[in-house]
Amino acid sequence: MNILLTGGAGYIGSHTAVELINEGHEVIVVDNYSNSSPEIISRIGKVAGRLAAYDADAGDEEKMRQVFLKHKIDAVVHFAGYKAVAESVQQPLKYYENNLSSLIATLKTMKAFGVDTIIFSSSATVYGTSQTAPFDEGMGTGCTNPYGWTKLMCEQVLRDVAKAETGFTAVILRYFNPVGAHESGLLGEDPKGIPNNLMPYIQQVASGKLGKLSIFGNDYDTKDGTGIRDYIHVVDLAKGHVKALQYAQEHRGMEVFNLGTGKGYSVLEVVRAFERANGVEIPYQITARRKGDVAESYADVSKAQVVLGWKAGKTLEDMCRDAWNWQKQNPEGYKNSGRMQRQAKGL
Ligand SMILES: NC(=O)c1ccc[n+]([C@@H]2O[C@H](COP(=O)([O-])OP(=O)(O)OC[C@H]3O[C@@H](n4cnc5c(N)ncnc54)[C@H](O)[C@@H]3O)[C@@H](O)[C@H]2O)c1
């Protein structure tokens, strides 16, 4: 199949591109490199083989039309979007505009060209703060920040389109906490500035870029008082998209799947696992809880196991080892990453 990945140069998109190429698909990437770099395209090429890539905004209908004219697209995986929760609280319009307009323009172009299959990147954040883990797809939703609302709104857009258009298929994947990197060390997560997420933070402490890890709260009602999350290796997550595309070939309408391991680890357990796996020490300090954080978040993964035939296979040690391998090989991340940052600096 010819599969278009919007945001395909990003962290999850690049790993998914590799898995799809390995499965024999043609991959076409549309990315505006707002949070990635063109260098990633050549790295995907090195790991997996040839792909096509366009420097374009998925919200630009004319540019999307050009891509659909050039390639006979069979299905779309829509990764494009901004993802920083704290930034979304400070700049909500930036998030609503980009995350909604990129999906809507993509859907309009798909409709114009008769493409009826989309896989959408959603997030465990849509379970909000009032549910108790494990979270299953039938639970109620709610959000505490604009980023989360954009995901829920996009889910609603897809639900309504699937109702209105016979033959349309939308598979919504709610990711838990993707971590790790490709085992080649050529692809990985490249956050800008001080990382928001635990694993990249630990990596930067291990490399000496940051002095100490801040752990936000050790008084949660959990086994050691620190927050529990469901960490999933990005390569397992990428393989979940391959399964979702197979599922979409045989089903119509909209379906939601959690992609996690179903197992929760505390912050301290992740720190210890990273130290053990890599023989390094991670100094840390306990600081105040972060507003909006829940004590425990992990997935009920039975639906993805039964219906998609997908299960995460990699361990926490694998995640820690691959994350560190990536960090050591790419201490400064990718070259020229993050167009917005470069523009903001007048570069
Ligand atoms: N990483 C996570 O923890 C996580 C968790 C849940 C959901 N998600 C969602 O998964 C998707 C991929 O996440 P990621 O971690 O790979 O993020 P990422 O920032 O690494 O990748 C997103 C990519 O989309 C591109 N992009 C953004 N807006 C665009 C636009 N309008 N047109 C074209 N390209 C655009 C960026 O340049 C980037 O390459 C996002 O939608 C994110 O919200 C991520």
PDBQT file of the ligand as one rigid body, heavy atoms in Angstrom, charges set to zero:
ROOT
HETATM    1  N1  LIG A 401       5.168  11.317  22.280  1.00  0.00    +0.000 N 
HETATM    2  C1  LIG A 401       4.157  11.179  23.112  1.00  0.00    +0.000 C 
HETATM    3  O1  LIG A 401       4.362  11.078  24.340  1.00  0.00    +0.000 OA
HETATM    4  C2  LIG A 401       2.732  11.111  22.604  1.00  0.00    +0.000 A 
HETATM    5  C3  LIG A 401       1.747  10.559  23.432  1.00  0.00    +0.000 A 
HETATM    6  C4  LIG A 401       0.441  10.523  22.957  1.00  0.00    +0.000 A 
HETATM    7  C5  LIG A 401       0.129  11.038  21.707  1.00  0.00    +0.000 A 
HETATM    8  N2  LIG A 401       1.101  11.577  20.937  1.00  0.00    +0.000 N 
HETATM    9  C6  LIG A 401       0.737  12.140  19.622  1.00  0.00    +0.000 C 
HETATM   10  O2  LIG A 401       1.394  11.406  18.607  1.00  0.00    +0.000 OA
HETATM   11  C7  LIG A 401       1.716  12.250  17.503  1.00  0.00    +0.000 C 
HETATM   12  C8  LIG A 401       3.191  12.117  17.211  1.00  0.00    +0.000 C 
HETATM   13  O3  LIG A 401       3.922  12.456  18.401  1.00  0.00    +0.000 OA
HETATM   14  P1  LIG A 401       5.503  12.513  18.429  1.00  0.00    +0.000 P 
HETATM   15  O4  LIG A 401       5.925  12.206  19.827  1.00  0.00    +0.000 OA
HETATM   16  O5  LIG A 401       6.072  11.764  17.303  1.00  0.00    +0.000 OA
HETATM   17  O6  LIG A 401       5.688  14.074  18.223  1.00  0.00    +0.000 OA
HETATM   18  P2  LIG A 401       6.735  14.864  17.300  1.00  0.00    +0.000 P 
HETATM   19  O7  LIG A 401       6.611  16.303  17.637  1.00  0.00    +0.000 OA
HETATM   20  O8  LIG A 401       8.070  14.234  17.389  1.00  0.00    +0.000 OA
HETATM   21  O9  LIG A 401       6.134  14.583  15.838  1.00  0.00    +0.000 OA
HETATM   22  C9  LIG A 401       5.127  15.358  15.271  1.00  0.00    +0.000 C 
HETATM   23  C10 LIG A 401       5.588  15.734  13.879  1.00  0.00    +0.000 C 
HETATM   24  O10 LIG A 401       4.561  16.504  13.247  1.00  0.00    +0.000 OA
HETATM   25  C11 LIG A 401       5.155  17.619  12.605  1.00  0.00    +0.000 C 
HETATM   26  N3  LIG A 401       4.088  18.617  12.492  1.00  0.00    +0.000 N 
HETATM   27  C12 LIG A 401       3.464  19.319  13.473  1.00  0.00    +0.000 A 
HETATM   28  N4  LIG A 401       2.487  20.063  12.955  1.00  0.00    +0.000 NA
HETATM   29  C13 LIG A 401       2.477  19.828  11.614  1.00  0.00    +0.000 A 
HETATM   30  C14 LIG A 401       1.680  20.286  10.538  1.00  0.00    +0.000 A 
HETATM   31  N5  LIG A 401       0.690  21.156  10.707  1.00  0.00    +0.000 N 
HETATM   32  N6  LIG A 401       1.952  19.825   9.288  1.00  0.00    +0.000 NA
HETATM   33  C15 LIG A 401       2.963  18.936   9.073  1.00  0.00    +0.000 A 
HETATM   34  N7  LIG A 401       3.740  18.473  10.065  1.00  0.00    +0.000 NA
HETATM   35  C16 LIG A 401       3.483  18.900  11.318  1.00  0.00    +0.000 A 
HETATM   36  C17 LIG A 401       6.353  17.997  13.453  1.00  0.00    +0.000 C 
HETATM   37  O11 LIG A 401       7.340  18.699  12.738  1.00  0.00    +0.000 OA
HETATM   38  C18 LIG A 401       6.842  16.606  13.894  1.00  0.00    +0.000 C 
HETATM   39  O12 LIG A 401       7.757  16.081  12.954  1.00  0.00    +0.000 OA
HETATM   40  C19 LIG A 401       1.301  13.661  17.909  1.00  0.00    +0.000 C 
HETATM   41  O13 LIG A 401       0.039  13.919  17.348  1.00  0.00    +0.000 OA
HETATM   42  C20 LIG A 401       1.208  13.574  19.426  1.00  0.00    +0.000 C 
HETATM   43  O14 LIG A 401       0.276  14.481  19.948  1.00  0.00    +0.000 OA
HETATM   44  C21 LIG A 401       2.408  11.621  21.355  1.00  0.00    +0.000 A 
ENDROOT
TORSDOF 0
